[in-house]
Amino acid sequence: MPIEPSLIASLTWFAHIARNGSFTQAAAEMEVTRAALSQHLKALEQRLGMRLLNRTTRDMSLTEEGRRLLDVLQPALTAIERAVAEVGESHDEPSGLIRMNSSRIAARMLIEPHMGELLARYPRLRLELVMDDGFSNIVAEGLDAGIRLGESLSEHMVAVPITSPLHMAIVASPAYFERHGTPSTPSDLMQHNCLAYRFASSGAIDHWSFTSPDAERRTVVFEPQGNAVFNDDASMLQAALQGVGLIKYLDLCVRQHLADGSLVRVLSDWCPPFPGFYLYVPSRAQMPAKMRALIDFLSEKRVALAQEMGTPLSASGRNRPRIKTRRGPMKGTLDALPTGRT
């Protein structure tokens, strides 16, 4: 049966008295009166129904029952004291385990390239990555942090940006465009082989959302119906590199392929920026040093990534209107939505 909380305090007082061999010394160490210690011990003996200490006005000794109890209490209290001390140290020095949820894309682009540097900088830190392309409740799942796109964050989440605003990139290989031509508007995509991505969590096909570059800012949603469907980003990217068709991908993830010419981007003016990736945590209160270190490290990498991509850091995109991917049944493959439709 569960131990009463009040009994734990009395057992702690008893252990201090027994270790000091004196009420006076124990009282001085704990900064309480001798009378208060005597009352705690008396209440414990009454609760247990046995004498734990033989005492006179001048001497004190443990009874057999008291000795057995102290032999059990001593290592347990020592372990508790050590744990409390380590917790206090972890608040000052980054140490311990960080369990973090992340999509595969975010982990591949933002965590994996820097894991060696992070763990070398903080040798007492341990990192557990939980890959999940769905939306996780980090509190319910016992996680310390998560990474997701800013437009997927709830308002109450405590989050910091770890990338600049991002763009969706419609890309294909040069060989594909040589064979099939280059689309200039989303309506042209109906004549192209557009490869689809299926969300593993919901089973839904990811629709391509565009915003017209004119003053009307119309939202156009397109459902890709090419000859291949993927639920893995890396496989979809390989298909595009081999000239199979067009794909929609984060510009962050294809920047190297665009730079070396293995992929070509189209419809850029139809793809406005949206909030990038954020690291989110359950609370900012009493934040341990390990989480502060992770936030600082990823913020440092955010600055370097922004410089590499030539994107501004000032516009976080967090407060921009959200553009949701339409999930309902669609007539045909291309829909034009009124301005402001979410």
Residue frames relative to the residue before (quaternion, step in Angstrom):
aa qw qx qy qz dx dy dz
M 1.0000 0.0000 0.0000 0.0000 0.00 0.00 0.00
P 0.6018 -0.5863 0.3877 0.3792 3.63 -1.07 0.63
I 0.4477 -0.6828 0.5104 0.2700 3.54 -1.07 0.79
E 0.4984 -0.6524 0.4777 0.3127 3.57 -1.04 0.77
P 0.5361 -0.6464 0.4323 0.3284 3.62 -0.89 0.88
S 0.6449 0.5287 -0.3345 0.4389 3.61 0.98 -0.76
L 0.6159 0.5539 -0.3436 0.4425 3.58 1.15 -0.62
I 0.5995 0.5677 -0.3641 0.4309 3.59 1.06 -0.67
A 0.6483 0.5145 -0.3201 0.4610 3.59 0.96 -0.84
S 0.6677 0.5015 -0.3059 0.4573 3.59 0.92 -0.89
L 0.6370 0.5216 -0.3248 0.4655 3.59 1.04 -0.77
T 0.6331 0.5263 -0.3280 0.4632 3.58 1.06 -0.74
W 0.6383 0.5149 -0.3231 0.4723 3.59 0.98 -0.83
F 0.6416 0.5306 -0.3208 0.4515 3.59 0.94 -0.90
A 0.6619 0.5110 -0.3136 0.4498 3.60 0.92 -0.92
H 0.6431 0.5162 -0.3256 0.4625 3.61 1.01 -0.78
I 0.6403 0.5135 -0.3288 0.4671 3.60 0.97 -0.81
A 0.6905 0.4921 -0.2861 0.4463 3.57 0.85 -1.01
R 0.6618 0.5108 -0.3165 0.4483 3.61 0.95 -0.80
N 0.7025 0.4460 -0.2603 0.4897 3.58 1.05 -0.75
G 0.3059 -0.7705 0.5037 0.2431 3.61 1.16 -0.53
S 0.7522 0.2819 -0.1637 0.5727 3.58 1.25 0.31
F 0.4609 -0.6621 0.5172 0.2859 3.56 -0.99 0.90
T 0.6550 0.5418 -0.3170 0.4206 3.56 0.94 -0.91
Q 0.6910 0.4685 -0.2813 0.4730 3.58 0.88 -0.94
A 0.6452 0.5133 -0.3228 0.4648 3.58 1.00 -0.80
A 0.6449 0.5204 -0.3205 0.4589 3.59 0.98 -0.82
A 0.6560 0.5032 -0.3144 0.4665 3.59 0.98 -0.82
E 0.6496 0.5238 -0.3141 0.4528 3.60 0.97 -0.84
M 0.7586 0.3755 -0.1956 0.4952 3.58 0.94 -0.91
E 0.3674 -0.7631 0.4571 0.2717 3.57 1.35 -0.05
V 0.5154 0.5534 -0.4690 0.4561 3.52 0.84 1.13
T 0.5920 -0.5697 0.4172 0.3886 3.57 -1.24 0.14
R 0.6114 -0.5478 0.4245 0.3820 3.54 -1.26 0.48
A 0.6311 0.5486 -0.3314 0.4370 3.57 1.05 -0.77
A 0.6399 0.5253 -0.3291 0.4543 3.59 1.02 -0.80
L 0.6409 0.5122 -0.3270 0.4690 3.59 0.98 -0.81
S 0.6419 0.5339 -0.3200 0.4478 3.56 0.94 -0.87
Q 0.6544 0.5087 -0.3114 0.4648 3.58 1.02 -0.82
H 0.6343 0.5249 -0.3326 0.4599 3.61 0.99 -0.79
L 0.6742 0.4925 -0.3012 0.4607 3.57 0.90 -0.90
K 0.6394 0.5283 -0.3208 0.4572 3.56 0.96 -0.86
A 0.6625 0.4989 -0.3081 0.4661 3.60 0.94 -0.87
L 0.6420 0.5189 -0.3274 0.4599 3.62 1.02 -0.77
E 0.6591 0.5014 -0.3116 0.4660 3.59 0.92 -0.86
Q 0.6484 0.4985 -0.3243 0.4753 3.57 1.00 -0.72
R 0.6410 0.5282 -0.3204 0.4555 3.58 1.02 -0.80
L 0.7364 0.4047 -0.2261 0.4927 3.60 0.98 -0.84
G 0.3751 -0.7512 0.4649 0.2810 3.55 1.23 -0.39
M 0.7098 0.3735 -0.2694 0.5330 3.59 1.07 0.67
R 0.4782 -0.6449 0.5112 0.3067 3.54 -1.26 0.49
L 0.2376 -0.7888 0.5564 0.1083 3.56 -0.92 0.95
L 0.7834 0.1744 -0.0865 0.5903 3.59 1.17 -0.61
N 0.2606 -0.6869 0.6505 0.1925 3.51 -1.18 0.73
R 0.0901 0.8219 -0.5531 0.1026 3.59 -0.63 1.02
T 0.1187 -0.7318 0.6670 0.0739 3.47 -1.25 0.71
T 0.7202 -0.4066 0.3012 0.4745 3.59 -1.20 -0.18
R 0.7784 0.3349 -0.1696 0.5031 3.61 1.17 -0.53
D 0.8077 0.2350 -0.0947 0.5324 3.60 1.05 -0.66
M 0.0831 -0.7731 0.6276 0.0391 3.54 -1.34 0.43
S 0.0813 0.7848 -0.6112 0.0629 3.58 -1.04 0.78
L 0.5302 -0.6331 0.4664 0.3170 3.54 -1.22 0.54
T 0.3957 -0.6527 0.5842 0.2759 3.54 -1.15 0.66
E 0.6866 -0.4466 0.3466 0.4571 3.59 -1.26 0.12
E 0.6604 0.4990 -0.3046 0.4712 3.60 0.98 -0.87
G 0.6417 0.5285 -0.3175 0.4562 3.54 1.04 -0.80
R 0.6384 0.5264 -0.3219 0.4602 3.59 1.02 -0.80
R 0.6576 0.5065 -0.3127 0.4617 3.61 0.91 -0.89
L 0.6598 0.5050 -0.3095 0.4625 3.56 0.97 -0.86
L 0.6659 0.5044 -0.3068 0.4562 3.61 0.92 -0.86
D 0.6179 0.5562 -0.3447 0.4360 3.60 1.04 -0.74
V 0.6791 0.4536 -0.2826 0.5032 3.58 1.12 -0.64
L 0.6784 0.5199 -0.2907 0.4299 3.57 0.95 -0.91
Q 0.6301 0.6035 -0.3478 0.3433 3.56 0.89 -0.96
P 0.7209 0.4092 -0.2863 0.4805 3.67 0.68 -0.91
A 0.6230 0.5450 -0.3496 0.4389 3.60 1.06 -0.69
L 0.6859 0.4685 -0.2874 0.4769 3.60 0.89 -0.88
T 0.6122 0.5433 -0.3458 0.4587 3.59 1.07 -0.69
A 0.6515 0.5095 -0.3081 0.4702 3.58 1.01 -0.86
I 0.6443 0.5143 -0.3196 0.4671 3.58 1.01 -0.80
E 0.6488 0.5151 -0.3167 0.4619 3.59 0.94 -0.88
R 0.6501 0.5135 -0.3135 0.4641 3.58 1.00 -0.83
A 0.6556 0.5170 -0.3109 0.4542 3.58 0.96 -0.89
V 0.6455 0.5135 -0.3196 0.4664 3.58 0.97 -0.85
A 0.6518 0.5128 -0.3155 0.4611 3.58 0.98 -0.85
E 0.6640 0.5056 -0.3066 0.4576 3.60 0.97 -0.86
V 0.6181 0.5302 -0.3426 0.4684 3.57 1.06 -0.74
G 0.6498 0.5147 -0.3143 0.4627 3.57 0.97 -0.81
E 0.6500 0.5102 -0.3116 0.4691 3.57 1.03 -0.80
S 0.6552 0.5296 -0.3195 0.4337 3.60 1.01 -0.81
H 0.5894 0.5593 -0.3751 0.4461 3.58 1.20 -0.35
D 0.7224 0.4157 -0.2316 0.5018 3.58 1.18 -0.55
E 0.7857 0.2127 -0.1012 0.5720 3.59 1.03 -0.79
P 0.4775 -0.6757 0.4692 0.3087 3.63 -0.79 0.93
S 0.2752 0.7411 -0.5667 0.2323 3.55 -0.58 1.17
G 0.6718 0.4988 -0.3713 0.4026 3.53 -1.29 0.36
L 0.6503 -0.5440 0.4017 0.3460 3.53 -1.41 -0.02
I 0.1219 -0.7377 0.6589 0.0824 3.55 -1.09 0.85
R 0.1264 -0.7701 0.6225 0.0579 3.57 -0.68 1.13
M 0.0112 0.8381 -0.5378 0.0912 3.55 -0.46 1.24
N 0.3009 -0.7376 0.5833 0.1584 3.53 -0.98 0.95
S 0.1111 0.7944 -0.5903 0.0901 3.58 -1.00 0.78
S 0.4848 -0.5957 0.5382 0.3470 3.53 -1.22 0.48
R 0.6384 -0.5379 0.3785 0.3998 3.55 -1.21 0.40
I 0.6372 0.5290 -0.3368 0.4480 3.59 0.98 -0.80
A 0.6802 0.4884 -0.3026 0.4552 3.59 0.82 -0.98
A 0.6531 0.5066 -0.3235 0.4607 3.58 0.94 -0.82
R 0.6740 0.5146 -0.2987 0.4378 3.57 0.92 -0.93
M 0.7611 0.3977 -0.2077 0.4685 3.58 0.94 -0.87
L 0.8128 0.3242 -0.1271 0.4669 3.59 0.96 -0.85
I 0.7544 0.3676 -0.2078 0.5026 3.62 1.10 -0.56
E 0.7055 0.5065 -0.2915 0.4009 3.58 0.62 -1.12
P 0.6719 0.4986 -0.3410 0.4286 3.67 0.86 -0.74
H 0.7720 0.3614 -0.1757 0.4925 3.60 1.16 -0.48
M 0.3738 0.7600 -0.4774 0.2340 3.62 1.23 0.07
G 0.6446 0.5343 -0.3269 0.4384 3.57 0.93 -0.86
E 0.6728 0.4925 -0.2920 0.4686 3.56 0.94 -0.90
L 0.6457 0.5308 -0.3203 0.4458 3.59 0.95 -0.88
L 0.7351 0.4284 -0.2419 0.4665 3.59 0.77 -1.02
A 0.6106 0.5181 -0.3567 0.4811 3.60 1.18 -0.42
R 0.6489 0.5144 -0.3139 0.4645 3.57 1.04 -0.76
Y 0.7843 0.1652 -0.0751 0.5932 3.59 1.06 -0.79
P 0.1566 -0.8609 0.4768 0.0835 3.60 0.34 1.25
R 0.6716 0.4764 -0.3116 0.4742 3.63 1.17 -0.35
L 0.5476 0.6091 -0.3853 0.4250 3.55 1.30 0.11
R 0.0901 -0.7530 0.6481 0.0700 3.56 -1.21 0.66
L 0.1706 -0.8003 0.5723 0.0537 3.56 -1.00 0.87
E 0.0655 -0.7657 0.6392 0.0269 3.54 -0.96 0.97
L 0.1731 -0.7941 0.5790 0.0646 3.57 -0.60 1.20
V 0.1314 -0.7706 0.6219 0.0458 3.56 -0.81 1.07
M 0.2174 -0.8095 0.5348 0.1071 3.58 -0.28 1.25
D 0.2000 0.7591 -0.5911 0.1854 3.56 -0.75 1.09
D 0.2562 -0.7948 0.5341 0.1319 3.58 -0.57 1.15
G 0.5826 0.5451 -0.3858 0.4633 3.58 1.28 0.04
F 0.5862 -0.5476 0.4463 0.3967 3.55 -1.31 -0.25
S 0.1476 -0.8203 0.5511 0.0396 3.58 -0.60 1.17
N 0.3580 -0.6725 0.6036 0.2353 3.51 -1.25 0.65
I 0.2795 -0.8173 0.4763 0.1644 3.56 -0.05 1.29
V 0.6196 0.5323 -0.3569 0.4532 3.61 1.09 -0.56
A 0.6918 0.4830 -0.2794 0.4583 3.58 0.82 -1.01
E 0.7376 0.4120 -0.2228 0.4863 3.59 1.07 -0.72
G 0.5104 -0.6934 0.3995 0.3146 3.58 1.24 0.25
L 0.4345 0.6943 -0.4583 0.3452 3.58 1.12 0.69
D 0.4770 -0.6808 0.4848 0.2720 3.56 -1.20 0.55
A 0.8045 -0.0319 0.0788 0.5879 3.58 1.07 -0.72
G 0.1223 -0.7724 0.6163 0.0932 3.51 -1.34 0.20
I 0.2523 -0.7331 0.6062 0.1772 3.56 -1.30 0.30
R 0.2089 0.7552 -0.6070 0.1327 3.55 -0.91 0.93
L 0.6448 -0.5178 0.3892 0.4058 3.56 -1.29 0.26
G 0.6152 -0.6071 0.3717 0.3388 3.55 -1.06 0.81
E 0.6608 0.5151 -0.3240 0.4394 3.60 1.00 -0.73
S 0.6575 0.4915 -0.3121 0.4782 3.60 1.26 -0.19
L 0.5399 0.6468 -0.3946 0.3668 3.59 1.25 -0.11
S 0.4076 -0.6621 0.5674 0.2714 3.54 -1.14 0.69
E 0.6369 -0.5735 0.3586 0.3699 3.55 -1.14 0.61
H 0.6977 0.4943 -0.2856 0.4327 3.60 1.03 -0.73
M 0.5253 0.6518 -0.4209 0.3494 3.61 1.19 -0.20
V 0.3528 -0.6877 0.5927 0.2265 3.53 -1.14 0.73
A 0.1417 0.8217 -0.5255 0.1688 3.57 -0.39 1.21
V 0.1429 -0.7580 0.6301 0.0898 3.53 -1.23 0.60
P 0.4795 -0.6772 0.4669 0.3058 3.62 -0.95 0.80
I 0.1221 -0.7921 0.5939 0.0702 3.56 -1.01 0.82
T 0.7184 0.2038 -0.2492 0.6167 3.55 1.32 0.38
S 0.5562 -0.5284 0.4984 0.4038 3.54 -1.34 0.11
P 0.6814 -0.4086 0.3602 0.4888 3.61 -1.26 -0.04
L 0.2845 -0.7771 0.5466 0.1280 3.56 -1.05 0.81
H 0.2522 -0.7190 0.6174 0.1954 3.54 -1.38 0.12
M 0.4129 -0.6269 0.5807 0.3153 3.51 -1.24 0.44
A 0.1744 -0.7862 0.5875 0.0794 3.56 -1.00 0.82
I 0.2093 -0.7374 0.6303 0.1232 3.57 -0.89 1.00
V 0.0661 0.8381 -0.5264 0.1273 3.56 -0.38 1.25
A 0.0478 0.7451 -0.6652 0.0003 3.52 -1.38 0.40
S 0.6196 -0.5500 0.4004 0.3915 3.55 -1.26 0.19
P 0.6268 -0.5282 0.4029 0.4072 3.62 -1.18 0.41
A 0.6297 0.5476 -0.3377 0.4355 3.59 1.02 -0.77
Y 0.6282 0.5325 -0.3432 0.4518 3.58 1.00 -0.78
F 0.6966 0.4695 -0.2873 0.4601 3.61 0.83 -0.95
E 0.5920 0.5546 -0.3711 0.4520 3.60 1.11 -0.53
R 0.7033 0.4588 -0.2629 0.4751 3.58 1.03 -0.77
H 0.8329 0.2701 -0.0810 0.4761 3.58 0.90 -0.94
G 0.5322 -0.6273 0.4253 0.3773 3.61 1.17 -0.11
T 0.4610 -0.6904 0.5015 0.2436 3.55 -1.34 0.27
P 0.3704 -0.7234 0.5294 0.2432 3.64 -0.75 0.94
S 0.2245 -0.7863 0.5616 0.1266 3.56 -1.04 0.78
T 0.7593 0.1489 -0.1199 0.6220 3.61 1.29 -0.27
P 0.6576 -0.5142 0.3576 0.4186 3.60 -1.17 0.36
S 0.6056 0.5658 -0.3718 0.4182 3.62 1.04 -0.61
D 0.5973 0.5710 -0.3601 0.4331 3.60 1.15 -0.53
L 0.5619 0.6331 -0.3872 0.3654 3.60 1.16 -0.50
M 0.5531 0.6192 -0.3951 0.3930 3.59 1.19 -0.44
Q 0.6863 0.4491 -0.2734 0.5026 3.58 1.24 -0.38
H 0.6680 0.4951 -0.2888 0.4746 3.59 1.28 0.11
N 0.5001 -0.6221 0.5105 0.3198 3.53 -1.32 0.36
C 0.0141 -0.8234 0.5644 -0.0568 3.57 -0.07 1.34
L 0.2976 -0.7883 0.5202 0.1392 3.55 -0.50 1.23
A 0.3166 -0.7933 0.5050 0.1244 3.56 -0.93 0.95
Y 0.2455 -0.7243 0.6243 0.1592 3.50 -1.32 0.52
R 0.1729 -0.7804 0.5952 0.0828 3.57 -0.90 0.97
F 0.4136 -0.7097 0.5129 0.2492 3.58 -0.79 1.04
A 0.4387 -0.7100 0.4874 0.2565 3.56 -0.78 1.05
S 0.6659 0.5360 -0.3114 0.4151 3.60 1.01 -0.77
S 0.8098 0.2561 -0.1165 0.5148 3.61 0.90 -0.92
G 0.4201 -0.7073 0.4689 0.3214 3.58 1.16 -0.50
A 0.5251 0.6476 -0.4063 0.3739 3.61 1.27 -0.03
I 0.4660 -0.6359 0.5369 0.3003 3.54 -1.24 0.57
D 0.4193 -0.6983 0.5239 0.2494 3.57 -0.97 0.89
H 0.2474 -0.7779 0.5640 0.1249 3.57 -0.57 1.19
W 0.4156 -0.6972 0.5309 0.2434 3.55 -1.17 0.63
S 0.1339 -0.8105 0.5688 0.0408 3.57 -0.62 1.14
F 0.0705 -0.7986 0.5977 -0.0052 3.56 -0.89 1.02
T 0.1912 -0.7430 0.6265 0.1373 3.55 -1.28 0.46
S 0.4576 -0.7077 0.4622 0.2760 3.57 -0.68 1.09
P 0.4620 -0.7135 0.4563 0.2632 3.60 -0.95 0.82
D 0.5580 0.6084 -0.4020 0.3961 3.60 1.23 -0.05
A 0.7416 -0.4234 0.2884 0.4331 3.57 -1.32 -0.03
E 0.6108 0.5795 -0.3560 0.4055 3.60 1.12 -0.52
R 0.1704 -0.8236 0.5202 0.1488 3.59 1.16 -0.58
R 0.1396 0.8120 -0.5493 0.1395 3.58 0.85 0.97
T 0.3063 -0.7244 0.5858 0.1957 3.55 -1.13 0.71
V 0.0817 -0.7891 0.6088 0.0072 3.55 -0.79 1.07
V 0.1286 -0.7978 0.5877 0.0392 3.56 -0.80 1.03
F 0.0978 -0.8111 0.5766 -0.0117 3.54 -0.75 1.11
E 0.2348 -0.7578 0.5923 0.1406 3.56 -0.99 0.87
P 0.3349 -0.7549 0.5253 0.2052 3.62 -0.50 1.13
Q 0.0239 -0.8033 0.5946 -0.0252 3.56 -0.93 0.93
G 0.1978 0.8116 -0.5196 0.1793 3.53 0.91 0.99
N 0.6856 -0.5221 0.3427 0.3741 3.54 -1.32 -0.12
A 0.7507 0.2744 -0.2161 0.5607 3.60 1.23 0.35
V 0.1147 -0.7633 0.6341 0.0452 3.55 -1.15 0.79
F 0.1038 -0.8107 0.5760 0.0138 3.58 -0.91 0.93
N 0.1533 -0.7380 0.6345 0.1709 3.54 -1.31 0.32
D 0.6515 0.4254 -0.3149 0.5435 3.54 1.29 0.49
D 0.4574 -0.7258 0.4482 0.2512 3.56 -0.65 1.16
A 0.6586 0.5298 -0.3230 0.4257 3.57 0.91 -0.90
S 0.6546 0.5051 -0.3165 0.4651 3.59 0.98 -0.80
M 0.6375 0.5245 -0.3222 0.4633 3.58 1.01 -0.82
L 0.6452 0.5199 -0.3174 0.4611 3.58 0.98 -0.83
Q 0.6405 0.5278 -0.3276 0.4516 3.58 0.97 -0.80
A 0.6266 0.5357 -0.3357 0.4558 3.58 1.03 -0.76
A 0.6510 0.5029 -0.3164 0.4725 3.59 0.99 -0.82
L 0.6536 0.5172 -0.3170 0.4525 3.59 0.94 -0.83
Q 0.6868 0.4680 -0.2723 0.4849 3.59 1.15 -0.62
G 0.5668 -0.6464 0.3667 0.3556 3.59 1.27 0.12
V 0.3570 0.7553 -0.4897 0.2495 3.60 1.20 0.34
G 0.7691 -0.2715 0.2093 0.5394 3.61 0.89 -0.86
L 0.6446 -0.4909 0.4081 0.4206 3.53 -1.36 -0.31
I 0.0884 -0.7708 0.6271 0.0685 3.55 -1.22 0.56
K 0.3383 -0.6713 0.6094 0.2520 3.52 -1.36 0.31
Y 0.0962 0.7999 -0.5773 0.1325 3.54 -0.72 1.10
L 0.5794 -0.5609 0.4465 0.3877 3.58 -1.21 0.37
D 0.5188 -0.6478 0.4520 0.3271 3.58 -0.92 0.88
L 0.5603 0.6130 -0.3709 0.4156 3.57 1.14 -0.63
C 0.7435 0.4529 -0.2223 0.4388 3.56 0.97 -0.92
V 0.7559 0.3618 -0.2145 0.5017 3.60 1.16 -0.39
R 0.3428 0.7840 -0.4761 0.2031 3.59 1.23 0.13
Q 0.6538 0.5071 -0.3249 0.4580 3.60 1.01 -0.74
H 0.6596 0.5008 -0.3091 0.4675 3.60 1.00 -0.78
L 0.6303 0.5078 -0.3328 0.4838 3.57 1.10 -0.64
A 0.6562 0.5252 -0.3108 0.4439 3.55 1.01 -0.82
D 0.7519 0.3761 -0.2290 0.4906 3.61 0.94 -0.80
G 0.5569 -0.6633 0.3650 0.3417 3.59 1.28 0.10
S 0.4795 0.6753 -0.4487 0.3357 3.62 1.19 0.07
L 0.7492 0.1735 -0.1562 0.6198 3.58 1.31 -0.23
V 0.2055 -0.7529 0.6152 0.1116 3.54 -1.23 0.63
R 0.3157 -0.7689 0.5348 0.1518 3.54 -0.95 0.94
V 0.0648 -0.7845 0.6161 0.0295 3.57 -1.09 0.80
L 0.8127 0.2866 -0.2082 0.4627 3.57 -1.34 0.28
S 0.1940 0.8218 -0.5167 0.1416 3.59 1.09 0.61
D 0.6865 0.4942 -0.3014 0.4401 3.58 0.97 -0.81
W 0.6322 0.5049 -0.3262 0.4889 3.59 1.30 -0.12
C 0.6868 0.4595 -0.2596 0.4998 3.61 1.28 -0.09
P 0.1209 -0.8273 0.5459 0.0542 3.63 0.09 1.25
P 0.6060 -0.5613 0.4039 0.3932 3.60 -1.20 0.33
F 0.0700 -0.7638 0.6397 0.0498 3.54 -1.27 0.48
P 0.6858 -0.4921 0.3115 0.4364 3.62 -1.15 0.42
G 0.4135 -0.7325 0.4943 0.2195 3.54 -0.93 0.95
F 0.7486 -0.3614 0.2859 0.4768 3.56 -1.20 -0.58
Y 0.1411 -0.7700 0.6199 0.0539 3.51 -1.18 0.80
L 0.3130 -0.6680 0.6337 0.2331 3.51 -1.27 0.54
Y 0.0395 -0.8173 0.5748 0.0006 3.58 -0.67 1.05
V 0.1594 -0.7846 0.5985 0.0262 3.55 -1.11 0.85
P 0.6401 -0.5594 0.3531 0.3907 3.62 -1.14 0.45
S 0.8050 -0.0846 0.1113 0.5766 3.59 0.96 -0.84
R 0.4028 -0.6929 0.5341 0.2689 3.56 -1.19 0.50
A 0.5355 0.6372 -0.4049 0.3785 3.61 1.25 -0.25
Q 0.8533 0.0544 -0.0611 0.5150 3.58 -1.06 0.83
M 0.1864 0.8215 -0.5217 0.1348 3.60 1.00 0.74
P 0.3983 -0.7354 0.4912 0.2436 3.62 -0.68 1.05
A 0.6706 -0.5243 0.3540 0.3874 3.53 -1.26 0.49
K 0.6159 0.5623 -0.3647 0.4142 3.61 1.01 -0.70
M 0.6812 0.4680 -0.2981 0.4776 3.60 1.01 -0.73
R 0.6154 0.5308 -0.3473 0.4678 3.58 1.05 -0.69
A 0.6461 0.5206 -0.3155 0.4604 3.57 1.03 -0.82
L 0.6553 0.5081 -0.3179 0.4597 3.60 0.95 -0.83
I 0.6449 0.5174 -0.3184 0.4637 3.58 0.96 -0.87
D 0.6679 0.4975 -0.3014 0.4642 3.59 0.89 -0.93
F 0.6529 0.5235 -0.3143 0.4481 3.58 0.96 -0.87
L 0.7103 0.4451 -0.2717 0.4728 3.60 0.81 -0.96
S 0.6024 0.5363 -0.3587 0.4699 3.59 1.13 -0.55
E 0.6179 0.5359 -0.3300 0.4713 3.57 1.08 -0.74
K 0.6771 0.4761 -0.2885 0.4813 3.58 0.96 -0.86
R 0.5722 0.5862 -0.3711 0.4374 3.59 1.14 -0.56
V 0.6477 0.5108 -0.3147 0.4696 3.57 0.95 -0.88
A 0.6727 0.4952 -0.3013 0.4599 3.60 0.89 -0.92
L 0.6544 0.5128 -0.3136 0.4586 3.59 1.00 -0.82
A 0.6363 0.5293 -0.3256 0.4571 3.59 1.00 -0.82
Q 0.6452 0.5088 -0.3186 0.4727 3.58 1.00 -0.79
E 0.6504 0.5240 -0.3121 0.4527 3.58 1.01 -0.83
M 0.7452 0.4022 -0.2074 0.4899 3.57 0.98 -0.93
G 0.3965 -0.7350 0.4646 0.2943 3.57 1.26 -0.29
T 0.4780 0.6573 -0.4403 0.3816 3.57 1.10 0.73
P 0.5088 -0.6626 0.4512 0.3140 3.61 -1.06 0.69
L 0.3944 -0.7095 0.5343 0.2357 3.56 -1.18 0.62
S 0.5831 0.6451 -0.3720 0.3247 3.57 1.08 -0.62
A 0.7350 0.3786 -0.2356 0.5109 3.59 0.96 -0.79
S 0.2071 -0.8169 0.5292 0.0982 3.54 -0.13 1.28
G 0.3711 -0.7505 0.4789 0.2641 3.57 1.13 -0.53
R 0.4433 0.7302 -0.4492 0.2618 3.61 1.22 -0.16
N 0.7721 0.3719 -0.1955 0.4769 3.59 0.97 -0.81
R 0.4391 0.6813 -0.4774 0.3392 3.59 1.18 0.23
P 0.6187 -0.5447 0.3918 0.4087 3.61 -1.16 0.50
R 0.4363 -0.6978 0.5070 0.2564 3.54 -1.01 0.82
I 0.1639 -0.7419 0.6391 0.1195 3.54 -1.14 0.70
K 0.1759 -0.8144 0.5471 0.0801 3.57 -0.37 1.20
T 0.4579 -0.6329 0.5388 0.3154 3.53 -1.16 0.58
R 0.4127 -0.7207 0.4960 0.2536 3.54 -0.74 1.00
R 0.2009 -0.8280 0.5185 0.0720 3.58 -0.79 1.03
G 0.5712 0.6315 -0.3847 0.3563 3.61 1.15 -0.38
P 0.6696 -0.4771 0.3610 0.4400 3.58 -1.28 0.16
M 0.2012 -0.7960 0.5662 0.0734 3.59 -1.01 0.86
K 0.3643 -0.6780 0.5899 0.2444 3.53 -1.20 0.62
G 0.8083 0.1102 -0.1065 0.5685 3.59 -0.53 1.08
T 0.5960 -0.5998 0.4202 0.3294 3.55 -1.23 -0.41
L 0.7696 0.2841 -0.1651 0.5475 3.60 1.21 -0.18
D 0.0328 -0.7956 0.6048 -0.0142 3.56 -0.83 1.05
A 0.2082 -0.7273 0.6358 0.1531 3.54 -1.13 0.70
L 0.1794 -0.8066 0.5592 0.0673 3.55 -0.67 1.11
P 0.5724 -0.5869 0.4311 0.3768 3.61 -1.09 0.62
T 0.6382 -0.5274 0.3965 0.3966 3.56 -1.21 0.52
G 0.8036 0.2719 -0.2112 0.4855 3.58 -0.96 0.88
R 0.4474 0.6801 -0.4726 0.3377 3.64 1.19 -0.06
T 0.1000 -0.8046 0.5834 0.0465 3.62 -0.86 0.94
